[in-house]
Amino acid sequence: MAGKPSTLSRITCLQKGVTPISTLDTLQKAALAARLADEKKAEDIIILDVRGLCNFADAFVICTGNSRVQLNAICSGINQGFKKAGMKVTRDDQDRRANWMALDYGDVVVHVMSSEARNFYRLERLWGDASEVPVDLGGVAASSSS
């Protein structure tokens, strides 16, 4: 079911106090994913604005989990939060045994990585021309890296 949600679904979301995801812009969706990851205790959460640098996404959210159980919990929490907001993952490369999971929400791709995978692949360096977007996670800095 592509396209915008129906007026009825938007009204239902508003009645339930949920912002319909279709009304959020790219960076708001990325910030939502970052907050949902933070709720599952993800670490070193950053958002990269890759507009104009990447042809398959406009923003990346990159975060770290300390175990496979936590990686799965982070992915599940993000998927559930987006589902409540009216959007399902476009592509879920979630292998429960992997140390890097990618959730594709169209214009936002969320990378949930183990610290080993993050240090090895260094996506922040690979996409070094991208701007890092500051994220407010309730008064806590989004990233502990400098």
N, C-alpha and C positions, 0 to 999 in steps of 0.2 A: 504494500500500500504506500506508494510514493506520493510526494507532495505535502502540502500543509494539512494539519489536522482540520477536521470539520469544525464549523462554528459550535456545534453541540459539544464536541470534545473540549474545545477551548473553554466553554462555559462551565463544563463539569470540572475541569482543572481549577478554574478560578473559584468555584464554589468549595472545592476541597482545600483551597489555599496553596495550590501548587502552580508555579509559573509554567505555562506551556513552553516546552523547549524551543518550538518554532519561533517564539518571540525573542529568544536570546540571540545576540550576535556571537560570532566566533569566540572572542575573548571571554565573554560571559560564560559560554559553554565550557571553555577551558578552565576558567576559575571554579566553576561548579565541580568539574572533575577533580581539580586540585583539592577542594574542600572535602569532597567525598573520600579521596585517598587519605587525607589527613585524619579523617574520622576513624580510619582503620590503622592509624599509627604509621603511615608511610613516612619515609624520611627523604630529605634532600629534594623536596618537590620544587620543580621549576616549570615555567611555561615559556616556550619559545615561539615567537611570532615568525613564521616561515613564509608569510605571504610574499609573493614575488620571487621566492627562492626555490619553491617546491611546487610541483604540478599536481600533487595528490592530496595535499592538506594545507590548511592555513595556519594551524597551530599544533604544536606538540606539547603534551604534558608528560614530563619524565619524573618518575619517582622510584624509590628503592624500598624493598621489603627485606626482612632479615631471614626469612625461611620460606619454603614452598607453601606452607600453610598460610603464612601472612600474604604472600603474593596472590594466592587464590582468594583470600578474604578481601584484599584490596580490589581485585577485579570484580568480584561479586558485589561489593559495596557500591562501586561506580555504576555497574550495570543496573542494580536495583534503584539507585538514585535517579538515573536517567530514565528508567522505565516509569517511575513515579511522575516524572516531569513530561511523560508522553513520547519518549524517543527510545527506540531499541538500537542496539549496536548494529552497525552495518556489516561489520566483519569482526569476528572474535577469534584471534589466533591463540586461544588459551589452551595450552597443553598443560595439564595439571602437574606434569613432571618437569616442565621447562623452567629455566631461570630468567626468561624474558618473555613477557606476554604483551601482545599489542591488541588494543581495543580501538576499532575504527568507527568513529561517529561522523563520517563524511568529511567535514571541514576540520575536525579535531581528531587527532590520533593520540591515544594515551599509551605510553610505554611504561610497563610495570616490570622492574628489573631487580635481580639480585645485585648485591654490591659487586660481586665478581664480574657479572655480565656488564654492569654499568662501567666499571673500571676498564674492562677489555674493549668494549665497543665505543665508549666515549662519545655519545651522540652530541653532547654539548660542543665538543671540539669539531666533530664532523660538520655540524650545522653552525659553525662559528660566526658566520655572517648574519645569523638570525638575532633579533633583539630579544633579550630576556624581559619578560613582562612581570612587574612586581605583583605579588598576590598577597592579600590580607587574609590570613587564616585565623581571624579573631584576635588580632594583635600580636600574633607570633610570626616571626620571619618565615617565609615560605622555604627558603633554602639556607642550609647551614654552610654551603660552599661559598668561597669568595670568587 
